[in-house]
């Protein structure tokens, strides 16, 4: 046989299995631009969420002492701070 699939198993799919220790090099070309755009969008949203949580924490820490004096529980306070905005 003269093709690259030898009956002796020396070549299979263009790979030389008869030479042990020989390096195999594979070249892969892939378009990842859409994936990168998606990851950047996720990163932007994560930054926004982190900023919002930091702001919530700051407000919560300022209001918590007053809420304690008025017998408002932590759970009630958090539910008041994170309730959805009502659009007019």
HTML snippet that shows the backbone in 3Dmol.js (N, CA, C, O; Angstrom):
<script src="https://3Dmol.org/build/3Dmol-min.js"></script>
<div id="view" style="width:600px;height:400px;position:relative"></div>
<script>
const pdb = `
ATOM      1  N   UNK A   1       0.836  -1.191   0.000  1.00  0.00           N
ATOM      2  CA  UNK A   1       0.000   0.000   0.000  1.00  0.00           C
ATOM      3  C   UNK A   1       0.871   1.240   0.000  1.00  0.00           C
ATOM      4  O   UNK A   1       1.942   1.259   0.606  1.00  0.00           O
ATOM      5  N   UNK A   2       0.409   2.267  -0.677  1.00  0.00           N
ATOM      6  CA  UNK A   2       1.187   3.503  -0.741  1.00  0.00           C
ATOM      7  C   UNK A   2       0.510   4.651  -0.019  1.00  0.00           C
ATOM      8  O   UNK A   2       1.111   5.716   0.117  1.00  0.00           O
ATOM      9  N   UNK A   3      -0.721   4.475   0.450  1.00  0.00           N
ATOM     10  CA  UNK A   3      -1.370   5.574   1.174  1.00  0.00           C
ATOM     11  C   UNK A   3      -0.835   5.633   2.599  1.00  0.00           C
ATOM     12  O   UNK A   3       0.022   4.839   2.987  1.00  0.00           O
ATOM     13  N   UNK A   4      -1.355   6.591   3.377  1.00  0.00           N
ATOM     14  CA  UNK A   4      -0.813   6.794   4.718  1.00  0.00           C
ATOM     15  C   UNK A   4      -1.422   5.852   5.751  1.00  0.00           C
ATOM     16  O   UNK A   4      -1.077   5.952   6.928  1.00  0.00           O
ATOM     17  N   UNK A   5      -2.286   4.969   5.372  1.00  0.00           N
ATOM     18  CA  UNK A   5      -2.848   3.987   6.292  1.00  0.00           C
ATOM     19  C   UNK A   5      -2.217   2.639   5.975  1.00  0.00           C
ATOM     20  O   UNK A   5      -2.724   1.900   5.130  1.00  0.00           O
ATOM     21  N   UNK A   6      -1.152   2.322   6.623  1.00  0.00           N
ATOM     22  CA  UNK A   6      -0.399   1.106   6.360  1.00  0.00           C
ATOM     23  C   UNK A   6      -1.055  -0.084   7.029  1.00  0.00           C
ATOM     24  O   UNK A   6      -1.636   0.036   8.107  1.00  0.00           O
ATOM     25  N   UNK A   7      -0.957  -1.219   6.388  1.00  0.00           N
ATOM     26  CA  UNK A   7      -1.450  -2.458   6.971  1.00  0.00           C
ATOM     27  C   UNK A   7      -0.630  -2.840   8.193  1.00  0.00           C
ATOM     28  O   UNK A   7      -1.124  -3.545   9.073  1.00  0.00           O
ATOM     29  N   UNK A   8       0.592  -2.392   8.257  1.00  0.00           N
ATOM     30  CA  UNK A   8       1.473  -2.718   9.369  1.00  0.00           C
ATOM     31  C   UNK A   8       1.205  -1.827  10.578  1.00  0.00           C
ATOM     32  O   UNK A   8       1.794  -2.055  11.635  1.00  0.00           O
ATOM     33  N   UNK A   9       0.346  -0.826  10.462  1.00  0.00           N
ATOM     34  CA  UNK A   9       0.036   0.067  11.571  1.00  0.00           C
ATOM     35  C   UNK A   9       1.082   1.123  11.800  1.00  0.00           C
ATOM     36  O   UNK A   9       1.076   1.799  12.829  1.00  0.00           O
ATOM     37  N   UNK A  10       1.996   1.275  10.834  1.00  0.00           N
ATOM     38  CA  UNK A  10       3.049   2.282  10.990  1.00  0.00           C
ATOM     39  C   UNK A  10       2.480   3.690  10.875  1.00  0.00           C
ATOM     40  O   UNK A  10       2.847   4.564  11.660  1.00  0.00           O
ATOM     41  N   UNK A  11       1.613   3.922   9.935  1.00  0.00           N
ATOM     42  CA  UNK A  11       0.987   5.234   9.745  1.00  0.00           C
ATOM     43  C   UNK A  11      -0.519   5.083   9.862  1.00  0.00           C
ATOM     44  O   UNK A  11      -1.125   4.237   9.205  1.00  0.00           O
ATOM     45  N   UNK A  12      -1.111   5.908  10.700  1.00  0.00           N
ATOM     46  CA  UNK A  12      -2.569   5.929  10.817  1.00  0.00           C
ATOM     47  C   UNK A  12      -2.995   7.379  10.829  1.00  0.00           C
ATOM     48  O   UNK A  12      -2.603   8.144  11.710  1.00  0.00           O
ATOM     49  N   UNK A  13      -3.790   7.751   9.861  1.00  0.00           N
ATOM     50  CA  UNK A  13      -4.277   9.125   9.795  1.00  0.00           C
ATOM     51  C   UNK A  13      -3.178  10.136   9.633  1.00  0.00           C
ATOM     52  O   UNK A  13      -3.339  11.277  10.067  1.00  0.00           O
ATOM     53  N   UNK A  14      -2.075   9.776   9.033  1.00  0.00           N
ATOM     54  CA  UNK A  14      -0.988  10.714   8.806  1.00  0.00           C
ATOM     55  C   UNK A  14      -0.039  10.862   9.973  1.00  0.00           C
ATOM     56  O   UNK A  14       0.850  11.713   9.935  1.00  0.00           O
ATOM     57  N   UNK A  15      -0.203  10.049  11.018  1.00  0.00           N
ATOM     58  CA  UNK A  15       0.662  10.122  12.188  1.00  0.00           C
ATOM     59  C   UNK A  15       1.622   8.942  12.152  1.00  0.00           C
ATOM     60  O   UNK A  15       1.207   7.802  11.940  1.00  0.00           O
ATOM     61  N   UNK A  16       2.883   9.213  12.355  1.00  0.00           N
ATOM     62  CA  UNK A  16       3.918   8.174  12.339  1.00  0.00           C
ATOM     63  C   UNK A  16       4.029   7.566  13.732  1.00  0.00           C
ATOM     64  O   UNK A  16       4.616   8.161  14.636  1.00  0.00           O
ATOM     65  N   UNK A  17       3.458   6.372  13.895  1.00  0.00           N
ATOM     66  CA  UNK A  17       3.500   5.691  15.186  1.00  0.00           C
ATOM     67  C   UNK A  17       4.743   4.812  15.328  1.00  0.00           C
ATOM     68  O   UNK A  17       5.006   4.279  16.407  1.00  0.00           O
ATOM     69  N   UNK A  18       5.508   4.659  14.244  1.00  0.00           N
ATOM     70  CA  UNK A  18       6.679   3.795  14.281  1.00  0.00           C
ATOM     71  C   UNK A  18       7.889   4.482  14.880  1.00  0.00           C
ATOM     72  O   UNK A  18       8.867   3.816  15.219  1.00  0.00           O
ATOM     73  N   UNK A  19       7.848   5.812  15.022  1.00  0.00           N
ATOM     74  CA  UNK A  19       8.973   6.561  15.574  1.00  0.00           C
ATOM     75  C   UNK A  19       8.593   7.034  16.983  1.00  0.00           C
ATOM     76  O   UNK A  19       7.985   8.093  17.135  1.00  0.00           O
ATOM     77  N   UNK A  20       8.948   6.254  18.017  1.00  0.00           N
ATOM     78  CA  UNK A  20       8.592   6.653  19.378  1.00  0.00           C
ATOM     79  C   UNK A  20       9.316   7.937  19.794  1.00  0.00           C
ATOM     80  O   UNK A  20      10.469   8.164  19.429  1.00  0.00           O
ATOM     81  N   UNK A  21       8.624   8.751  20.552  1.00  0.00           N
ATOM     82  CA  UNK A  21       9.223   9.977  21.047  1.00  0.00           C
ATOM     83  C   UNK A  21       9.157  11.135  20.074  1.00  0.00           C
ATOM     84  O   UNK A  21       9.590  12.241  20.398  1.00  0.00           O
ATOM     85  N   UNK A  22       8.624  10.902  18.892  1.00  0.00           N
ATOM     86  CA  UNK A  22       8.515  11.987  17.912  1.00  0.00           C
ATOM     87  C   UNK A  22       7.368  12.909  18.327  1.00  0.00           C
ATOM     88  O   UNK A  22       6.280  12.441  18.661  1.00  0.00           O
ATOM     89  N   UNK A  23       7.614  14.211  18.304  1.00  0.00           N
ATOM     90  CA  UNK A  23       6.601  15.178  18.709  1.00  0.00           C
ATOM     91  C   UNK A  23       5.502  15.285  17.667  1.00  0.00           C
ATOM     92  O   UNK A  23       5.739  15.122  16.470  1.00  0.00           O
ATOM     93  N   UNK A  24       4.319  15.554  18.133  1.00  0.00           N
ATOM     94  CA  UNK A  24       3.171  15.763  17.267  1.00  0.00           C
ATOM     95  C   UNK A  24       2.754  17.219  17.395  1.00  0.00           C
ATOM     96  O   UNK A  24       2.512  17.705  18.500  1.00  0.00           O
ATOM     97  N   UNK A  25       2.670  17.904  16.287  1.00  0.00           N
ATOM     98  CA  UNK A  25       2.269  19.303  16.284  1.00  0.00           C
ATOM     99  C   UNK A  25       0.903  19.406  15.620  1.00  0.00           C
ATOM    100  O   UNK A  25       0.696  18.882  14.526  1.00  0.00           O
ATOM    101  N   UNK A  26      -0.023  20.083  16.283  1.00  0.00           N
ATOM    102  CA  UNK A  26      -1.364  20.270  15.756  1.00  0.00           C
ATOM    103  C   UNK A  26      -1.638  21.759  15.718  1.00  0.00           C
ATOM    104  O   UNK A  26      -1.424  22.461  16.706  1.00  0.00           O
ATOM    105  N   UNK A  27      -2.108  22.241  14.586  1.00  0.00           N
ATOM    106  CA  UNK A  27      -2.455  23.658  14.441  1.00  0.00           C
ATOM    107  C   UNK A  27      -3.973  23.773  14.412  1.00  0.00           C
ATOM    108  O   UNK A  27      -4.639  23.102  13.623  1.00  0.00           O
ATOM    109  N   UNK A  28      -4.516  24.627  15.277  1.00  0.00           N
ATOM    110  CA  UNK A  28      -5.955  24.827  15.369  1.00  0.00           C
ATOM    111  C   UNK A  28      -6.248  26.300  15.150  1.00  0.00           C
ATOM    112  O   UNK A  28      -5.656  27.167  15.793  1.00  0.00           O
ATOM    113  N   UNK A  29      -7.157  26.569  14.248  1.00  0.00           N
ATOM    114  CA  UNK A  29      -7.596  27.934  14.002  1.00  0.00           C
ATOM    115  C   UNK A  29      -9.068  28.025  14.399  1.00  0.00           C
ATOM    116  O   UNK A  29      -9.894  27.243  13.927  1.00  0.00           O
ATOM    117  N   UNK A  30      -9.387  28.974  15.261  1.00  0.00           N
ATOM    118  CA  UNK A  30     -10.766  29.109  15.734  1.00  0.00           C
ATOM    119  C   UNK A  30     -11.119  30.585  15.843  1.00  0.00           C
ATOM    120  O   UNK A  30     -10.291  31.412  16.225  1.00  0.00           O
ATOM    121  N   UNK A  31     -12.349  30.896  15.504  1.00  0.00           N
ATOM    122  CA  UNK A  31     -12.851  32.262  15.646  1.00  0.00           C
ATOM    123  C   UNK A  31     -13.522  32.365  17.011  1.00  0.00           C
ATOM    124  O   UNK A  31     -14.580  31.777  17.237  1.00  0.00           O
ATOM    125  N   UNK A  32     -12.910  33.107  17.908  1.00  0.00           N
ATOM    126  CA  UNK A  32     -13.430  33.236  19.260  1.00  0.00           C
ATOM    127  C   UNK A  32     -13.922  34.656  19.553  1.00  0.00           C
ATOM    128  O   UNK A  32     -14.141  35.012  20.711  1.00  0.00           O
ATOM    129  N   UNK A  33     -14.092  35.451  18.523  1.00  0.00           N
ATOM    130  CA  UNK A  33     -14.475  36.851  18.748  1.00  0.00           C
ATOM    131  C   UNK A  33     -15.845  36.959  19.415  1.00  0.00           C
ATOM    132  O   UNK A  33     -16.030  37.790  20.304  1.00  0.00           O
ATOM    133  N   UNK A  34     -16.812  36.127  19.000  1.00  0.00           N
ATOM    134  CA  UNK A  34     -18.130  36.184  19.643  1.00  0.00           C
ATOM    135  C   UNK A  34     -18.053  35.760  21.105  1.00  0.00           C
ATOM    136  O   UNK A  34     -18.710  36.348  21.963  1.00  0.00           O
ATOM    137  N   UNK A  35     -17.253  34.742  21.383  1.00  0.00           N
ATOM    138  CA  UNK A  35     -17.095  34.294  22.763  1.00  0.00           C
ATOM    139  C   UNK A  35     -16.455  35.391  23.616  1.00  0.00           C
ATOM    140  O   UNK A  35     -16.868  35.614  24.754  1.00  0.00           O
ATOM    141  N   UNK A  36     -15.456  36.066  23.071  1.00  0.00           N
ATOM    142  CA  UNK A  36     -14.813  37.159  23.813  1.00  0.00           C
ATOM    143  C   UNK A  36     -15.777  38.307  24.077  1.00  0.00           C
ATOM    144  O   UNK A  36     -15.776  38.894  25.160  1.00  0.00           O
ATOM    145  N   UNK A  37     -16.603  38.625  23.076  1.00  0.00           N
ATOM    146  CA  UNK A  37     -17.603  39.686  23.278  1.00  0.00           C
ATOM    147  C   UNK A  37     -18.559  39.303  24.395  1.00  0.00           C
ATOM    148  O   UNK A  37     -18.911  40.133  25.232  1.00  0.00           O
ATOM    149  N   UNK A  38     -18.978  38.045  24.406  1.00  0.00           N
ATOM    150  CA  UNK A  38     -19.883  37.572  25.458  1.00  0.00           C
ATOM    151  C   UNK A  38     -19.238  37.624  26.827  1.00  0.00           C
ATOM    152  O   UNK A  38     -19.873  38.037  27.798  1.00  0.00           O
ATOM    153  N   UNK A  39     -17.979  37.210  26.918  1.00  0.00           N
ATOM    154  CA  UNK A  39     -17.278  37.249  28.194  1.00  0.00           C
ATOM    155  C   UNK A  39     -17.083  38.678  28.685  1.00  0.00           C
ATOM    156  O   UNK A  39     -17.184  38.947  29.882  1.00  0.00           O
ATOM    157  N   UNK A  40     -16.806  39.593  27.763  1.00  0.00           N
ATOM    158  CA  UNK A  40     -16.653  41.000  28.156  1.00  0.00           C
ATOM    159  C   UNK A  40     -17.980  41.569  28.657  1.00  0.00           C
ATOM    160  O   UNK A  40     -18.004  42.358  29.602  1.00  0.00           O
ATOM    161  N   UNK A  41     -19.081  41.166  28.023  1.00  0.00           N
ATOM    162  CA  UNK A  41     -20.402  41.623  28.481  1.00  0.00           C
ATOM    163  C   UNK A  41     -20.698  41.087  29.881  1.00  0.00           C
ATOM    164  O   UNK A  41     -21.230  41.808  30.725  1.00  0.00           O
ATOM    165  N   UNK A  42     -20.359  39.839  30.121  1.00  0.00           N
ATOM    166  CA  UNK A  42     -20.556  39.254  31.451  1.00  0.00           C
ATOM    167  C   UNK A  42     -19.698  39.983  32.474  1.00  0.00           C
ATOM    168  O   UNK A  42     -20.148  40.250  33.588  1.00  0.00           O
ATOM    169  N   UNK A  43     -18.478  40.302  32.103  1.00  0.00           N
ATOM    170  CA  UNK A  43     -17.580  41.018  33.009  1.00  0.00           C
ATOM    171  C   UNK A  43     -18.138  42.403  33.351  1.00  0.00           C
ATOM    172  O   UNK A  43     -18.080  42.829  34.504  1.00  0.00           O
ATOM    173  N   UNK A  44     -18.677  43.104  32.349  1.00  0.00           N
ATOM    174  CA  UNK A  44     -19.279  44.431  32.606  1.00  0.00           C
ATOM    175  C   UNK A  44     -20.437  44.312  33.589  1.00  0.00           C
ATOM    176  O   UNK A  44     -20.544  45.101  34.528  1.00  0.00           O
ATOM    177  N   UNK A  45     -21.306  43.324  33.372  1.00  0.00           N
ATOM    178  CA  UNK A  45     -22.454  43.146  34.258  1.00  0.00           C
ATOM    179  C   UNK A  45     -22.014  42.740  35.665  1.00  0.00           C
ATOM    180  O   UNK A  45     -22.625  43.151  36.651  1.00  0.00           O
ATOM    181  N   UNK A  46     -20.966  41.943  35.755  1.00  0.00           N
ATOM    182  CA  UNK A  46     -20.448  41.552  37.070  1.00  0.00           C
ATOM    183  C   UNK A  46     -19.905  42.768  37.822  1.00  0.00           C
ATOM    184  O   UNK A  46     -20.088  42.892  39.033  1.00  0.00           O
ATOM    185  N   UNK A  47     -19.238  43.659  37.095  1.00  0.00           N
ATOM    186  CA  UNK A  47     -18.743  44.897  37.733  1.00  0.00           C
ATOM    187  C   UNK A  47     -19.901  45.743  38.244  1.00  0.00           C
ATOM    188  O   UNK A  47     -19.837  46.287  39.346  1.00  0.00           O
ATOM    189  N   UNK A  48     -20.966  45.854  37.440  1.00  0.00           N
ATOM    190  CA  UNK A  48     -22.144  46.626  37.871  1.00  0.00           C
ATOM    191  C   UNK A  48     -22.772  46.005  39.110  1.00  0.00           C
ATOM    192  O   UNK A  48     -23.145  46.715  40.044  1.00  0.00           O
ATOM    193  N   UNK A  49     -22.889  44.687  39.118  1.00  0.00           N
ATOM    194  CA  UNK A  49     -23.484  43.996  40.267  1.00  0.00           C
ATOM    195  C   UNK A  49     -22.625  44.185  41.512  1.00  0.00           C
ATOM    196  O   UNK A  49     -23.154  44.380  42.606  1.00  0.00           O
ATOM    197  N   UNK A  50     -21.317  44.131  41.354  1.00  0.00           N
ATOM    198  CA  UNK A  50     -20.409  44.332  42.478  1.00  0.00           C
ATOM    199  C   UNK A  50     -20.545  45.739  43.034  1.00  0.00           C
ATOM    200  O   UNK A  50     -20.558  45.932  44.249  1.00  0.00           O
ATOM    201  N   UNK A  51     -20.645  46.719  42.150  1.00  0.00           N
ATOM    202  CA  UNK A  51     -20.809  48.113  42.595  1.00  0.00           C
ATOM    203  C   UNK A  51     -22.138  48.289  43.327  1.00  0.00           C
ATOM    204  O   UNK A  51     -22.204  48.989  44.338  1.00  0.00           O
ATOM    205  N   UNK A  52     -23.198  47.655  42.819  1.00  0.00           N
ATOM    206  CA  UNK A  52     -24.510  47.764  43.462  1.00  0.00           C
ATOM    207  C   UNK A  52     -24.487  47.106  44.842  1.00  0.00           C
ATOM    208  O   UNK A  52     -25.067  47.641  45.787  1.00  0.00           O
ATOM    209  N   UNK A  53     -23.833  45.966  44.969  1.00  0.00           N
ATOM    210  CA  UNK A  53     -23.739  45.307  46.278  1.00  0.00           C
ATOM    211  C   UNK A  53     -22.926  46.135  47.266  1.00  0.00           C
ATOM    212  O   UNK A  53     -23.250  46.197  48.452  1.00  0.00           O
ATOM    213  N   UNK A  54     -21.875  46.766  46.772  1.00  0.00           N
ATOM    214  CA  UNK A  54     -21.069  47.630  47.650  1.00  0.00           C
ATOM    215  C   UNK A  54     -21.904  48.809  48.141  1.00  0.00           C
ATOM    216  O   UNK A  54     -21.841  49.174  49.315  1.00  0.00           O
ATOM    217  N   UNK A  55     -22.675  49.395  47.253  1.00  0.00           N
ATOM    218  CA  UNK A  55     -23.548  50.512  47.632  1.00  0.00           C
ATOM    219  C   UNK A  55     -24.601  50.049  48.635  1.00  0.00           C
ATOM    220  O   UNK A  55     -24.878  50.746  49.612  1.00  0.00           O
ATOM    221  N   UNK A  56     -25.191  48.872  48.397  1.00  0.00           N
ATOM    222  CA  UNK A  56     -26.177  48.323  49.326  1.00  0.00           C
ATOM    223  C   UNK A  56     -25.557  48.119  50.706  1.00  0.00           C
ATOM    224  O   UNK A  56     -26.174  48.443  51.721  1.00  0.00           O
ATOM    225  N   UNK A  57     -24.347  47.586  50.743  1.00  0.00           N
ATOM    226  CA  UNK A  57     -23.670  47.354  52.013  1.00  0.00           C
ATOM    227  C   UNK A  57     -23.434  48.656  52.764  1.00  0.00           C
ATOM    228  O   UNK A  57     -23.608  48.715  53.981  1.00  0.00           O
ATOM    229  N   UNK A  58     -23.039  49.701  52.039  1.00  0.00           N
ATOM    230  CA  UNK A  58     -22.785  50.993  52.679  1.00  0.00           C
ATOM    231  C   UNK A  58     -24.073  51.582  53.256  1.00  0.00           C
ATOM    232  O   UNK A  58     -24.088  52.079  54.382  1.00  0.00           O
ATOM    233  N   UNK A  59     -25.137  51.520  52.486  1.00  0.00           N
ATOM    234  CA  UNK A  59     -26.424  52.045  52.959  1.00  0.00           C
ATOM    235  C   UNK A  59     -26.915  51.230  54.153  1.00  0.00           C
ATOM    236  O   UNK A  59     -27.368  51.786  55.154  1.00  0.00           O
ATOM    237  N   UNK A  60     -26.819  49.909  54.035  1.00  0.00           N
ATOM    238  CA  UNK A  60     -27.257  49.017  55.114  1.00  0.00           C
ATOM    239  C   UNK A  60     -26.512  49.330  56.407  1.00  0.00           C
ATOM    240  O   UNK A  60     -27.123  49.417  57.472  1.00  0.00           O
ATOM    241  N   UNK A  61     -25.187  49.499  56.317  1.00  0.00           N
ATOM    242  CA  UNK A  61     -24.394  49.784  57.518  1.00  0.00           C
ATOM    243  C   UNK A  61     -24.722  51.139  58.129  1.00  0.00           C
ATOM    244  O   UNK A  61     -24.591  51.315  59.340  1.00  0.00           O
ATOM    245  N   UNK A  62     -25.147  52.100  57.312  1.00  0.00           N
ATOM    246  CA  UNK A  62     -25.541  53.417  57.853  1.00  0.00           C
ATOM    247  C   UNK A  62     -26.903  53.354  58.527  1.00  0.00           C
ATOM    248  O   UNK A  62     -27.120  54.004  59.550  1.00  0.00           O
ATOM    249  N   UNK A  63     -27.823  52.576  57.962  1.00  0.00           N
ATOM    250  CA  UNK A  63     -29.197  52.541  58.458  1.00  0.00           C
ATOM    251  C   UNK A  63     -29.376  51.540  59.604  1.00  0.00           C
ATOM    252  O   UNK A  63     -30.270  51.708  60.433  1.00  0.00           O
ATOM    253  N   UNK A  64     -28.557  50.527  59.656  1.00  0.00           N
ATOM    254  CA  UNK A  64     -28.735  49.440  60.627  1.00  0.00           C
ATOM    255  C   UNK A  64     -28.840  49.917  62.077  1.00  0.00           C
ATOM    256  O   UNK A  64     -29.735  49.457  62.787  1.00  0.00           O
ATOM    257  N   UNK A  65     -27.966  50.822  62.554  1.00  0.00           N
ATOM    258  CA  UNK A  65     -28.102  51.272  63.956  1.00  0.00           C
ATOM    259  C   UNK A  65     -29.458  51.932  64.244  1.00  0.00           C
ATOM    260  O   UNK A  65     -30.041  51.711  65.306  1.00  0.00           O
ATOM    261  N   UNK A  66     -29.948  52.724  63.321  1.00  0.00           N
ATOM    262  CA  UNK A  66     -31.247  53.389  63.509  1.00  0.00           C
ATOM    263  C   UNK A  66     -32.371  52.359  63.485  1.00  0.00           C
ATOM    264  O   UNK A  66     -33.311  52.429  64.277  1.00  0.00           O
ATOM    265  N   UNK A  67     -32.262  51.396  62.559  1.00  0.00           N
ATOM    266  CA  UNK A  67     -33.283  50.354  62.465  1.00  0.00           C
ATOM    267  C   UNK A  67     -33.343  49.532  63.750  1.00  0.00           C
ATOM    268  O   UNK A  67     -34.428  49.152  64.189  1.00  0.00           O
ATOM    269  N   UNK A  68     -32.197  49.255  64.351  1.00  0.00           N
ATOM    270  CA  UNK A  68     -32.163  48.497  65.610  1.00  0.00           C
ATOM    271  C   UNK A  68     -32.899  49.246  66.713  1.00  0.00           C
ATOM    272  O   UNK A  68     -33.620  48.646  67.510  1.00  0.00           O
ATOM    273  N   UNK A  69     -32.708  50.581  66.752  1.00  0.00           N
ATOM    274  CA  UNK A  69     -33.390  51.394  67.761  1.00  0.00           C
ATOM    275  C   UNK A  69     -34.898  51.361  67.578  1.00  0.00           C
ATOM    276  O   UNK A  69     -35.647  51.511  68.543  1.00  0.00           O
ATOM    277  N   UNK A  70     -35.341  51.168  66.354  1.00  0.00           N
ATOM    278  CA  UNK A  70     -36.777  51.150  66.046  1.00  0.00           C
ATOM    279  C   UNK A  70     -37.326  49.726  65.994  1.00  0.00           C
ATOM    280  O   UNK A  70     -38.443  49.508  65.525  1.00  0.00           O
ATOM    281  N   UNK A  71     -36.552  48.765  66.470  1.00  0.00           N
ATOM    282  CA  UNK A  71     -36.950  47.357  66.491  1.00  0.00           C
ATOM    283  C   UNK A  71     -37.274  46.794  65.106  1.00  0.00           C
ATOM    284  O   UNK A  71     -38.196  45.992  64.955  1.00  0.00           O
ATOM    285  N   UNK A  72     -36.516  47.217  64.106  1.00  0.00           N
ATOM    286  CA  UNK A  72     -36.647  46.667  62.756  1.00  0.00           C
ATOM    287  C   UNK A  72     -35.583  45.574  62.623  1.00  0.00           C
ATOM    288  O   UNK A  72     -34.397  45.816  62.849  1.00  0.00           O
ATOM    289  N   UNK A  73     -36.023  44.376  62.255  1.00  0.00           N
ATOM    290  CA  UNK A  73     -35.075  43.258  62.145  1.00  0.00           C
ATOM    291  C   UNK A  73     -34.182  43.431  60.917  1.00  0.00           C
ATOM    292  O   UNK A  73     -34.498  44.191  60.002  1.00  0.00           O
ATOM    293  N   UNK A  74     -33.070  42.716  60.918  1.00  0.00           N
ATOM    294  CA  UNK A  74     -32.162  42.752  59.770  1.00  0.00           C
ATOM    295  C   UNK A  74     -32.869  42.301  58.499  1.00  0.00           C
ATOM    296  O   UNK A  74     -32.676  42.876  57.427  1.00  0.00           O
ATOM    297  N   UNK A  75     -33.690  41.266  58.633  1.00  0.00           N
ATOM    298  CA  UNK A  75     -34.405  40.752  57.461  1.00  0.00           C
ATOM    299  C   UNK A  75     -35.396  41.785  56.914  1.00  0.00           C
ATOM    300  O   UNK A  75     -35.506  41.952  55.699  1.00  0.00           O
ATOM    301  N   UNK A  76     -36.108  42.470  57.793  1.00  0.00           N
ATOM    302  CA  UNK A  76     -37.039  43.511  57.350  1.00  0.00           C
ATOM    303  C   UNK A  76     -36.297  44.658  56.667  1.00  0.00           C
ATOM    304  O   UNK A  76     -36.732  45.174  55.637  1.00  0.00           O
ATOM    305  N   UNK A  77     -35.179  45.042  57.254  1.00  0.00           N
ATOM    306  CA  UNK A  77     -34.379  46.126  56.701  1.00  0.00           C
ATOM    307  C   UNK A  77     -33.875  45.776  55.309  1.00  0.00           C
ATOM    308  O   UNK A  77     -33.983  46.582  54.385  1.00  0.00           O
ATOM    309  N   UNK A  78     -33.327  44.580  55.158  1.00  0.00           N
ATOM    310  CA  UNK A  78     -32.840  44.152  53.848  1.00  0.00           C
ATOM    311  C   UNK A  78     -33.964  44.074  52.824  1.00  0.00           C
ATOM    312  O   UNK A  78     -33.781  44.458  51.669  1.00  0.00           O
ATOM    313  N   UNK A  79     -35.128  43.577  53.243  1.00  0.00           N
ATOM    314  CA  UNK A  79     -36.243  43.480  52.294  1.00  0.00           C
ATOM    315  C   UNK A  79     -36.699  44.868  51.834  1.00  0.00           C
ATOM    316  O   UNK A  79     -37.131  45.035  50.693  1.00  0.00           O
ATOM    317  N   UNK A  80     -36.602  45.865  52.726  1.00  0.00           N
ATOM    318  CA  UNK A  80     -36.948  47.232  52.334  1.00  0.00           C
ATOM    319  C   UNK A  80     -35.906  47.824  51.384  1.00  0.00           C
ATOM    320  O   UNK A  80     -36.248  48.572  50.467  1.00  0.00           O
ATOM    321  N   UNK A  81     -34.638  47.488  51.606  1.00  0.00           N
ATOM    322  CA  UNK A  81     -33.569  48.046  50.772  1.00  0.00           C
ATOM    323  C   UNK A  81     -33.484  47.413  49.393  1.00  0.00           C
ATOM    324  O   UNK A  81     -33.067  48.075  48.443  1.00  0.00           O
ATOM    325  N   UNK A  82     -33.862  46.166  49.258  1.00  0.00           N
ATOM    326  CA  UNK A  82     -33.697  45.484  47.976  1.00  0.00           C
ATOM    327  C   UNK A  82     -35.006  45.248  47.234  1.00  0.00           C
ATOM    328  O   UNK A  82     -35.026  44.523  46.239  1.00  0.00           O
ATOM    329  N   UNK A  83     -36.071  45.831  47.687  1.00  0.00           N
ATOM    330  CA  UNK A  83     -37.341  45.624  46.983  1.00  0.00           C
ATOM    331  C   UNK A  83     -37.254  46.248  45.583  1.00  0.00           C
ATOM    332  O   UNK A  83     -36.554  47.241  45.383  1.00  0.00           O
ATOM    333  N   UNK A  84     -37.963  45.663  44.628  1.00  0.00           N
ATOM    334  CA  UNK A  84     -37.925  46.173  43.254  1.00  0.00           C
ATOM    335  C   UNK A  84     -38.479  47.598  43.166  1.00  0.00           C
ATOM    336  O   UNK A  84     -39.379  47.991  43.909  1.00  0.00           O
ATOM    337  N   UNK A  85     -37.910  48.344  42.238  1.00  0.00           N
ATOM    338  CA  UNK A  85     -38.387  49.702  42.029  1.00  0.00           C
ATOM    339  C   UNK A  85     -39.761  49.647  41.363  1.00  0.00           C
ATOM    340  O   UNK A  85     -40.024  48.810  40.499  1.00  0.00           O
ATOM    341  N   UNK A  86     -40.616  50.555  41.786  1.00  0.00           N
ATOM    342  CA  UNK A  86     -41.942  50.637  41.191  1.00  0.00           C
ATOM    343  C   UNK A  86     -41.913  51.767  40.182  1.00  0.00           C
ATOM    344  O   UNK A  86     -41.664  52.920  40.535  1.00  0.00           O
ATOM    345  N   UNK A  87     -42.171  51.429  38.907  1.00  0.00           N
ATOM    346  CA  UNK A  87     -42.153  52.466  37.879  1.00  0.00           C
ATOM    347  C   UNK A  87     -43.483  53.195  37.841  1.00  0.00           C
ATOM    348  O   UNK A  87     -44.536  52.587  38.035  1.00  0.00           O
ATOM    349  N   UNK A  88     -43.436  54.492  37.592  1.00  0.00           N
ATOM    350  CA  UNK A  88     -44.656  55.314  37.582  1.00  0.00           C
ATOM    351  C   UNK A  88     -45.290  55.331  36.228  1.00  0.00           C
ATOM    352  O   UNK A  88     -46.323  55.972  36.038  1.00  0.00           O
TER     353      UNK A  88
END
`;
const viewer = $3Dmol.createViewer("view");
viewer.addModel(pdb, "pdb");
viewer.setStyle({}, {cartoon: {color: "spectrum"}});
viewer.zoomTo();
viewer.render();
</script>
